[in-house]
Amino acid sequence: MPNNLLEVKNLTKEFRIGGMLSRKKMRAVDGVSFSLPADKPVILSVVGESGCGKTTLTKMILRLLTPTSGSISINGQDCLKRSEIPNSKFRTMVQPIFQNPFDAFSSRRQVIRYLMDTAASYGGAKNREAAVEAVSKALKSVGMSYEVVAGKYATQFSGGELQRISIARALITSPRIIIADEPVAMIDASLKINIVNLFKQLKDEFGISFIYITHDLSTAYYVSDYIATLYRGNLIEYGPSKEIMEKPAHPYTELLMNSVPRVGDRWTKGVRVTEAETREYTMACCRFSNRCPYATDECRRERPAMLALGGGRSVLCYHPRIEGDFFAAGDPAH
């Protein structure tokens, strides 16, 4: 049996930007590697500012975008080869939950029809009775019922209720992984904690691992087993959530953690990437070096390698913070 449920290796996605005469390659995701263990379910939060590559990474894992290079495997099988993992099988293993639940359901179609179709197409239901049973079980898992949902349209539910229904729809196939892309962004602050609590409950009860894409650092800290920080397409820090949040090793992660807001607050920076930010994506050195107060000549000359700090932690930095101090690469503390 493979050691990892999901394994992402050196995943890269390039886009062409600019006009016809000044087109450039921008690596929205650049050499990202991480894994989810097969022996226990975990919640991995992927955090970073808008435009850092989170959604691009998500779309590649969900097969909505084709990587420029790199690999993705599930249970040791090549996820990028549909001959190895057909779409019908893939949808039973990996399910998405998106940011705006109102975009997932047409206002002209009863919500229950989406769940019934999922049960018939991917949930193994052979007839209507089996589909109703599968849908009822999934809805019960998220604190709702078939009777309450049946016959209603998306506009008849609150955002929180509709997101719960989205989660129930994902559960119908008994997935091993759920990828939740900003799932609480459109929900009232008072209800956000209910959704992330539901993730923890489903992880424990059904053994489902989650990749939680979020701006909301407070909920990430609360719900996560591990945190991965992205900056300009690079995975710059990875490790257990408690250690990352309390003792960040990368100066950018430290900057984020020092600004952790109340639950529900988020960065308001738009998705549009400025010309200066675009240049950072194309830098061959550390992409944070222009903003880092600790940067040295080597930081501005060459991109650092991912450095293992022990305890499952790693950081893309020449001078990681260790126990409150920064050390130069090669110091005995490394």
C-alpha positions as CSV (number, residue, x, y, z in Angstrom):
1,M,0.0,0.0,0.0
2,P,1.4,3.5,-0.9
3,N,2.7,5.6,2.0
4,N,0.8,8.6,0.6
5,L,-2.8,9.1,-0.3
6,L,-1.9,12.1,-2.4
7,E,1.6,13.0,-3.7
8,V,2.3,16.3,-5.6
9,K,5.8,16.5,-7.0
10,N,7.4,19.6,-8.6
11,L,4.1,20.8,-9.9
12,T,4.4,23.8,-12.2
13,K,1.9,25.8,-14.3
14,E,3.0,28.5,-16.7
15,F,0.8,31.1,-18.3
16,R,1.6,33.5,-21.1
17,I,0.9,37.1,-20.1
18,G,1.2,40.5,-21.9
19,G,0.6,41.6,-25.5
20,M,1.7,39.9,-28.7
21,L,5.0,41.7,-28.8
22,S,5.8,41.5,-25.1
23,R,4.5,38.2,-24.0
24,K,6.2,36.6,-21.0
25,K,5.9,33.3,-19.2
26,M,4.6,33.5,-15.7
27,R,4.8,30.5,-13.4
28,A,1.6,30.8,-11.3
29,V,2.7,27.6,-9.6
30,D,6.4,26.8,-9.5
31,G,7.8,23.5,-8.4
32,V,5.3,22.8,-5.6
33,S,5.6,19.5,-3.7
34,F,3.7,18.1,-0.8
35,S,1.8,14.9,0.2
36,L,-1.1,13.7,2.3
37,P,-0.5,10.5,4.3
38,A,-2.4,7.3,3.5
39,D,-2.5,6.0,7.1
40,K,-4.5,8.8,8.7
41,P,-6.8,11.6,7.5
42,V,-5.5,15.1,7.8
43,I,-6.6,18.7,7.0
44,L,-4.0,20.6,5.1
45,S,-4.6,24.4,4.8
46,V,-3.0,26.2,1.9
47,V,-2.7,29.9,2.7
48,G,-1.5,33.0,0.9
49,E,-2.6,36.2,-0.6
50,S,-4.9,36.4,-3.6
51,G,-3.0,35.6,-6.8
52,C,-0.4,33.5,-5.0
53,G,-1.3,30.3,-6.9
54,K,-3.8,28.6,-4.5
55,T,-6.6,28.2,-7.0
56,T,-4.3,27.2,-9.8
57,L,-2.9,24.5,-7.6
58,T,-6.4,23.4,-6.7
59,K,-7.6,23.2,-10.3
60,M,-4.6,21.1,-11.3
61,I,-5.3,18.5,-8.6
62,L,-9.0,18.5,-9.6
63,R,-8.0,17.9,-13.3
64,L,-9.5,21.2,-14.3
65,L,-6.1,22.5,-15.5
66,T,-3.2,20.5,-17.1
67,P,0.2,21.1,-15.4
68,T,3.1,22.4,-17.5
69,S,5.3,19.9,-15.6
70,G,5.4,17.8,-12.5
71,S,3.2,14.9,-11.3
72,I,0.2,14.2,-9.1
73,S,-0.5,10.7,-7.8
74,I,-3.4,9.2,-5.8
75,N,-2.8,5.9,-4.0
76,G,0.3,5.5,-6.1
77,Q,-1.5,5.9,-9.4
78,D,-0.8,8.7,-11.9
79,C,-3.6,11.2,-11.6
80,L,-2.7,12.9,-14.8
81,K,-3.2,9.7,-16.9
82,R,-6.9,9.2,-17.4
83,S,-6.1,5.7,-18.7
84,E,-4.8,4.9,-15.2
85,I,-7.5,6.8,-13.2
86,P,-10.7,7.3,-15.4
87,N,-12.8,10.3,-14.6
88,S,-15.6,8.1,-13.2
89,K,-13.1,6.6,-10.7
90,F,-11.4,9.9,-10.0
91,R,-14.8,11.6,-9.0
92,T,-15.4,8.9,-6.4
93,M,-11.9,9.6,-4.9
94,V,-11.7,13.4,-5.0
95,Q,-14.5,15.9,-4.6
96,P,-14.5,19.7,-4.7
97,I,-16.3,22.3,-2.6
98,F,-16.2,25.8,-4.1
99,Q,-16.3,29.3,-2.7
100,N,-19.8,30.4,-3.7
101,P,-22.4,27.7,-3.2
102,F,-24.9,29.7,-5.2
103,D,-22.7,29.2,-8.3
104,A,-22.9,25.4,-7.8
105,F,-26.6,25.2,-8.2
106,S,-28.9,26.7,-10.9
107,S,-31.8,28.7,-9.5
108,R,-34.0,27.0,-12.1
109,R,-33.4,23.4,-11.0
110,Q,-34.3,21.8,-7.7
111,V,-31.2,21.3,-5.5
112,I,-32.1,17.7,-4.7
113,R,-31.7,16.8,-8.4
114,Y,-28.0,17.6,-8.3
115,L,-27.5,15.2,-5.3
116,M,-29.6,12.5,-6.9
117,D,-27.6,12.8,-10.2
118,T,-24.3,12.5,-8.2
119,A,-25.6,9.4,-6.4
120,A,-26.6,7.8,-9.7
121,S,-23.5,8.8,-11.7
122,Y,-20.7,8.4,-9.1
123,G,-22.2,7.1,-5.9
124,G,-23.1,3.6,-7.3
125,A,-26.8,4.0,-6.8
126,K,-28.6,1.5,-9.1
127,N,-32.1,2.8,-8.7
128,R,-34.1,5.7,-7.2
129,E,-34.5,4.0,-3.8
130,A,-30.7,3.5,-3.5
131,A,-30.1,7.1,-4.6
132,V,-32.6,8.5,-2.1
133,E,-30.9,6.4,0.7
134,A,-27.4,7.7,-0.3
135,V,-28.6,11.3,-0.5
136,S,-30.4,11.1,2.8
137,K,-27.3,9.6,4.5
138,A,-25.1,12.4,3.2
139,L,-27.5,15.2,4.2
140,K,-27.9,13.7,7.7
141,S,-24.1,13.8,8.0
142,V,-24.1,17.6,7.6
143,G,-27.1,18.2,9.9
144,M,-29.8,18.4,7.2
145,S,-32.5,16.0,5.8
146,Y,-33.9,14.8,2.5
147,E,-37.3,16.0,3.5
148,V,-36.1,19.6,4.1
149,V,-34.1,19.8,0.9
150,A,-36.5,18.0,-1.5
151,G,-38.5,20.3,-3.8
152,K,-36.6,23.5,-3.0
153,Y,-34.4,25.7,-5.2
154,A,-31.0,27.3,-4.3
155,T,-32.6,30.7,-3.6
156,Q,-34.7,29.1,-0.8
157,F,-31.6,28.4,1.3
158,S,-29.2,30.6,3.2
159,G,-25.5,30.6,2.1
160,G,-24.6,28.4,5.1
161,E,-27.3,25.9,4.4
162,L,-26.4,25.7,0.7
163,Q,-22.7,25.2,1.5
164,R,-23.7,22.3,3.8
165,I,-25.7,20.8,0.9
166,S,-22.5,21.2,-1.3
167,I,-20.6,19.3,1.3
168,A,-23.3,16.6,1.4
169,R,-23.1,16.3,-2.4
170,A,-19.3,15.7,-2.1
171,L,-19.9,13.0,0.5
172,I,-22.2,10.9,-1.6
173,T,-19.3,9.3,-3.5
174,S,-17.4,8.4,-0.2
175,P,-14.3,10.3,-1.3
176,R,-10.9,10.0,0.2
177,I,-10.1,13.7,-0.4
178,I,-12.2,16.8,-0.4
179,I,-10.7,20.0,-1.8
180,A,-12.4,23.0,-0.4
181,D,-11.6,26.3,-2.2
182,E,-12.4,29.3,0.1
183,P,-15.6,27.4,1.3
184,V,-16.4,30.0,4.0
185,A,-15.7,33.2,2.0
186,M,-19.3,33.8,1.2
187,I,-20.7,32.8,4.5
188,D,-21.6,35.1,7.5
189,A,-18.8,35.2,10.1
190,S,-21.1,33.7,12.7
191,L,-21.5,30.6,10.6
192,K,-17.9,30.1,9.4
193,I,-16.9,28.1,12.5
194,N,-19.8,25.7,11.9
195,I,-18.5,24.8,8.5
196,V,-14.9,24.2,9.6
197,N,-16.1,22.2,12.6
198,L,-18.0,20.1,10.1
199,F,-14.7,19.4,8.3
200,K,-13.1,18.2,11.5
201,Q,-16.1,16.0,12.2
202,L,-16.1,14.4,8.7
203,K,-12.3,13.9,8.9
204,D,-12.7,11.9,12.2
205,E,-16.0,10.1,11.4
206,F,-15.4,9.1,7.7
207,G,-11.6,9.3,7.4
208,I,-11.7,12.0,4.7
209,S,-8.6,14.2,4.2
210,F,-9.2,17.9,3.3
211,I,-7.2,20.4,1.4
212,Y,-8.6,23.7,2.7
213,I,-7.7,26.7,0.5
214,T,-8.2,29.9,2.5
215,H,-7.5,33.5,3.2
216,D,-8.8,33.1,6.7
217,L,-5.8,32.4,8.9
218,S,-7.8,32.1,12.0
219,T,-9.9,29.2,10.7
220,A,-6.8,27.7,9.2
221,Y,-5.1,27.6,12.6
222,Y,-8.2,26.2,14.2
223,V,-9.0,23.4,11.7
224,S,-5.6,22.3,10.3
225,D,-3.2,19.6,11.0
226,Y,-0.7,21.1,8.5
227,I,-0.3,24.4,6.8
228,A,1.4,25.2,3.5
229,T,2.2,28.9,2.7
230,L,2.3,30.0,-1.0
231,Y,4.0,33.1,-2.2
232,R,4.2,34.1,-5.9
233,G,3.7,30.5,-6.9
234,N,6.3,29.0,-4.6
235,L,5.6,26.8,-1.6
236,I,7.7,28.7,0.9
237,E,6.9,26.9,4.2
238,Y,5.2,23.7,5.2
239,G,4.7,22.0,8.5
240,P,2.4,21.2,11.5
241,S,-0.1,24.0,11.9
242,K,0.7,24.8,15.5
243,E,4.4,25.2,14.9
244,I,3.8,27.2,11.7
245,M,1.4,29.6,13.4
246,E,3.3,30.0,16.6
247,K,6.9,29.8,15.3
248,P,7.0,30.7,11.6
249,A,10.4,30.0,10.0
250,H,10.0,32.1,6.8
251,P,9.8,35.9,7.1
252,Y,6.8,36.1,4.9
253,T,4.9,33.5,7.0
254,E,6.0,35.5,10.0
255,L,4.5,38.6,8.5
256,L,1.2,36.8,7.8
257,M,1.0,35.3,11.3
258,N,1.7,38.7,12.9
259,S,-1.4,40.0,11.2
260,V,-3.7,37.1,12.0
261,P,-7.2,38.8,12.3
262,R,-10.3,37.8,14.0
263,V,-12.2,34.8,12.6
264,G,-13.9,36.0,9.4
265,D,-11.4,38.7,8.5
266,R,-9.4,38.3,5.3
267,W,-7.0,40.0,3.0
268,T,-8.9,42.4,0.8
269,K,-6.2,42.6,-1.9
270,G,-7.7,41.9,-5.3
271,V,-6.7,39.1,-7.6
272,R,-5.3,41.5,-10.3
273,V,-1.5,41.1,-10.4
274,T,0.4,44.4,-10.9
275,E,3.4,44.7,-13.2
276,A,5.7,44.8,-10.1
277,E,4.2,41.6,-8.8
278,T,4.5,40.0,-12.3
279,R,8.2,40.6,-12.2
280,E,8.4,38.9,-8.9
281,Y,6.9,35.7,-10.5
282,T,9.7,35.7,-13.0
283,M,12.6,36.3,-10.6
284,A,15.2,33.5,-10.5
285,C,16.2,34.4,-7.0
286,C,14.0,34.4,-3.8
287,R,10.8,36.0,-4.9
288,F,10.3,37.6,-1.4
289,S,13.8,39.2,-1.4
290,N,12.7,42.6,-2.5
291,R,10.4,42.9,0.5
292,C,12.3,40.9,3.1
293,P,14.1,42.9,5.8
294,Y,16.5,40.0,6.3
295,A,17.5,39.5,2.7
296,T,21.2,39.2,1.8
297,D,23.1,39.1,-1.5
298,E,22.6,35.4,-1.9
299,C,18.9,35.8,-1.5
300,R,18.9,38.3,-4.4
301,R,21.2,36.1,-6.5
302,E,19.8,32.6,-6.4
303,R,16.6,30.9,-5.4
304,P,17.1,28.9,-2.1
305,A,16.4,25.2,-1.9
306,M,13.7,23.8,0.3
307,L,15.3,23.3,3.7
308,A,14.1,20.5,6.0
309,L,13.9,21.7,9.6
310,G,12.9,18.5,11.2
311,G,9.5,17.5,12.7
312,G,7.9,17.5,9.3
313,R,8.7,21.1,8.7
314,S,10.4,22.7,5.6
315,V,11.1,26.2,4.4
316,L,12.2,27.9,1.2
317,C,14.7,30.3,2.8
318,Y,18.4,30.9,3.2
319,H,17.9,32.4,6.6
320,P,15.0,30.7,8.4
321,R,13.9,31.8,11.8
322,I,14.7,29.1,14.4
323,E,13.6,29.7,18.0
324,G,13.2,33.4,17.5
325,D,16.5,34.0,15.6
326,F,17.5,34.0,12.0
327,F,20.5,31.9,11.0
328,A,22.6,32.0,7.8
329,A,22.5,29.0,5.7
330,G,25.3,26.6,6.8
331,D,25.2,27.7,10.4
332,P,25.4,24.9,13.0
333,A,21.7,25.4,13.8
334,H,20.8,23.9,10.5
